[in-house]
Amino acid sequence: MDKKRVAIIGVTGAVGQEFVISLENHPWFEVTQIAASERSAGKNYLDAIKDASGIIAWDVGGDIPEYIKSMTVKKIDDLDVSQLDLVFSAVESVAARDIETKMAADLPVISTSSAYRYEDDVPILIPGVNDEHSELLETQKKNRNWKGWVAPLPNCTTTGLAITLKPLQDKYGVKKVMMTSMQAISGGGKSGVSAMGITDNIIPYIPKEEEKVKIETKKILGKLKDGKIEDADIKISCTCTRVPVIDGHTESVFVETSEYVDSAKAKELYNSYNQNSSVEGLPSAPKKYYAFHDDPTRPQPRMERSVGGGMTTTIGRVEKEELFDNGLKYMLFSHNKKMGSAKGAILLAEMLYKKGKI
């Protein structure tokens, strides 16, 4: 089949680089244009990612894909939208809102930024969790008189929580959630956490993170009715912390369900979702969406981050919680730079392409 022509905006940054490597030899999408700030515009990609001392700053590991090396980085305004089918936005600044608005006038935009997450006509989509919310994109187009739309990913901390709550909500009903996150330093960006600040340390506060998790989780697990998302009726409390782990977020979760579920039932439930996952057959989907461990020492970031190419959510320490009626507690691991970022955005694009939205 003919591949869809895509552009990456913010291609020189850490998230942009994740897009570059994740789209190499993709069977459905081909990167045909790239864009970044005016500082990088007009340069070939290798020159554009050099730091002040002239050293190539490639931050995602592995080799730089050949296809991107000689591509010219454009100004965002110079992208030829007539020759594109889709835009991936990896813009990491306050400029994201204006850029995504401009692009969505003509094209579908899948974004890793928070610029549009909290708009009433914008779904926060996680493939395999709330695919049905994608119908709201048609409402968004009509409301804004756009040819395209904006579909943002959730905050990377929200991703693992929502993915693990979805089966419990569907089968047993979720009433209350308490969560403490232990988030990797890569989630703060390249300059987000200093080495002196995080070494031999835990930072017990991440600005705005807890509110994002609460708002986004309720929206993702809500129901689409009459062109609007009704937030899930779940009480959520969370504490978000930064720990000296490079990649991958671990979360300790306590859940009160409407109907009691023990560890054996939970294991059966997650295995059932693996067998019936709507992401099956998508190029970026892992073999197993959920990895369930009986071993009480799992999940561990160093052991889980490569599972499913970073796209599998790992669950362990599933036990009864006495403080809640029908209480359950568990630990989860979710890769913030893969499923929670560029590769998750590509999985979302695949789901929407399969649905005929792209």
Buried (B, 14 or more C-beta within 10 A) or exposed (E): EEEBBBBBBBBBBBBBBBBBBBBBEBEBBBBBBBBBBEEBBEBBBBBBBBEEEEEEBBBBEEEBBEBBEEBBBBEBEEBEBEEBBBBBBBBBEEBBBEBBBBBBBBBBBBBBBBBBBEBEBBBBBBBBBBBEBBEBBEBBBEBBEBEBBBBBBBBBBBBBBBBBBBBBBEBBBBBBBBBBBBBBBBBBEEEEBEEEEBEEEEBEEBEEBBEBBBBBBBBBBBEBEEBEBEEBEBEBEBBBBBBBBEBBBBBBBBBBBBEEBEBEBBBBBBBEBBEEBBBEEBEBBBEBBBBBBEEEEBBBBEBBBEBBBBBBBBBBBBBEBEEBEBBBBBBBBBBBBBBBBBBBBBBBBBBBBBBEBB
